[in-house]
Amino acid sequence: MTMEAPAVGLLAPLNRQIEGASQPVARAVLRAERAGVLARYGYADEARHEVAWLRIEFDRRPDPEIFARLYLAEAWLAYYSDLSPKARDKVHRAYALSKAAGLVELQALSVAWLAHLDYVCLDMPAMAAHLREALDLSDPNHHAALGRACLVMAEAYHLAQQPGLAQPWYVEARRHALAQEDFLTLSSLNHNMAWHRSLHAMQAAVRGGHAEAEAEARHALTLAQATHQLDAWRGVLALPASIQVASALAHSVLGHFAQAMALYETHAPKADAQGLRALRPLILADMAWCCHHMGQQALQLHYLQAAVDALPWAQQADDLAIAHGRLAQLFALLGDPALAAFHHQQAQQNGCLHTQILEHMLDALGSVSQCCSV
């Protein structure tokens, strides 16, 4: 059964404006904008239907604002379905079309989302350039563009383990989201804070920093549980498995192995289908870790081999560092010092590479902060 999108947050004023619009093009612009919001909420079928109808209706009389918004809607459909790389191309098209047509507000929104996708790809020079453009183009009340740009700054600083520098940007992102009841940006903010905390907890755990790992994991679990409840209350369906896997990581670090495995077994396959394949080796290695501590030897060996086989799926150095670090710990427990040493070396090498990447990211963020501080 198809669920109906709730008429709350960003959708409520759009619905009213669509009902009151008498001019066909103006009404279509609002419907294209609504399709994008539906995509971000996770109501993919409804969003696709709207996009298809508008493309057919305006195929012979294309309007740049309608089609730029349709490209954004298609980008969000791709991103919020399974984190598809097609999203970046669609946002580029929206940006190029809005820039050529002189639609400054839409250009600012598009380039802010380009910065977001640059961050996902760790393309730091592009991210910095697009952030500067978004912040320069946006007037103080362009909450959608500024909220997204501020969120990217916050996430990037948080990834670089600079929570003090991230905090003012998180505050600004939240302020812009609240100004227009943008529950979707608030959800994204909470999701990413929970994920950063969970991954930092895992990084500390595989390095042996138990006190730091437990502190981060407790924060992560609180954030993840609150995010799941808020998303359910606000009708946000996008990428539902993601926050559950973040909870599983935190439970594992805290020694709640049965809770972690229950979440992994239910949600890890869904997360894989929702675009988190790159985390497969990390997740499988931690599942093996949980099984070891639960005395499930056969399952431990199954997930251990699966994690080793999945290592080529990892795309980022920090994910590889965690996966290899967990594997090193496991092989040490299994009495195989040679394999433990190999995976420890791989974890160290990827950890060093990740540190270099973060140094480049901090340089890029510094160049933006100098021009546009909060």
C-alpha positions, 0 to 999 in steps of 0.5 A: 500500500502506498503511504500518503505524504503528510501535509506538514513542514515544507509540504503544507505551504506548498499545498496551499500555494498550489491550490491558490495558483491560477496561472498554469506555469506558476502552478507547475513550478510549485508542483515541481518544487513539491515533487522534490520535497516528496523525494526528500521525504522518501515518497518516491512513487508520488514524486516520480508520478509528478515528475513524469506528468510535468515532463510530458505536460511541458515537453513542447513548451519547456520552462527553465524554472520548471525543468531546473526544479524537475532536475533537482527532484530527480536528483533527490529521487536518486540520492534518497533512494540509494545514494545514486551517483546519478544525483550529482549529474542531475544537480549539475543540470539544475545548476546550469539551467538556473544559472543560464536563465538568471534564476539566482535563488534556484542557482544558489540552492542547486550549488549548495546541493552540489557542495553536499554531493562534493562532500560525499565524494570528498572532492574538496576543491569543488566543495569549497568553490560551490560553498563559497558560491552558495553563500555569496548568492544567497540573501539572508532569508534564503533558508533552503540554500543557506541551511544546506550550505551550513550543514555541509560545513558542519558535517565536513568539520565534524568528519575532520574531528573538529566538533568545536568548529562544526558546532556554530555551523550546525547551529546556523543549519538548524536555525535556517531549517526551523525558519521554514519548518524544514523537517528534512534538513533537521532529519539530515542534520540529526542523521549525520551527527549520529553517524559521525559519532558512531564512526568516531566511536568505532575508530576509537574502539579499534585503536584501543581508546575505550573511554573515548569510544564509549563516550562517543557511542553513548552520544551516538546512540542517544542521537540515533534513537531520537532521530528514528523517533522524530522521523517516524513522527514527521513522516520521513521515510528516506533511507530508513535503514541508515540510522538503525545501522548507526545504532548497531555500531554504537551498541557494539562499541558499548558491548551490547552485542545482542542488540547490535546483532538484532539491528544488523540482521534486520537492517544491514541488508536494507542499508546495502540496498539503500546505497551503503554498500561501501560500509559492507566490510566494516559492518560484516567485520563488526558482526563477526566481532559481536558473534565472537563475544556472544560465543557464536563461533560458526557465525563468527567465522562466516561473517569474518570471511564475508568481511574479508571478501567484501573489502574491495567494496569499501571506497573511503580510507576511514571505512577501510581503517575501521574494517581492517582494525576490527579484523586485526582484533578478531584475528588476534583473538583467534590466535593468528598473529600473522593475519592480525599484523597484516590487517593492523598494518592496513588499518594504520596505512588507511588511517594515515591516508584518511588523516591526509584527506582530512588535512586537505578538507580543513584547508578547503573549509578554512578558505570558505570560513575566511570569506563567510564566517558564522 
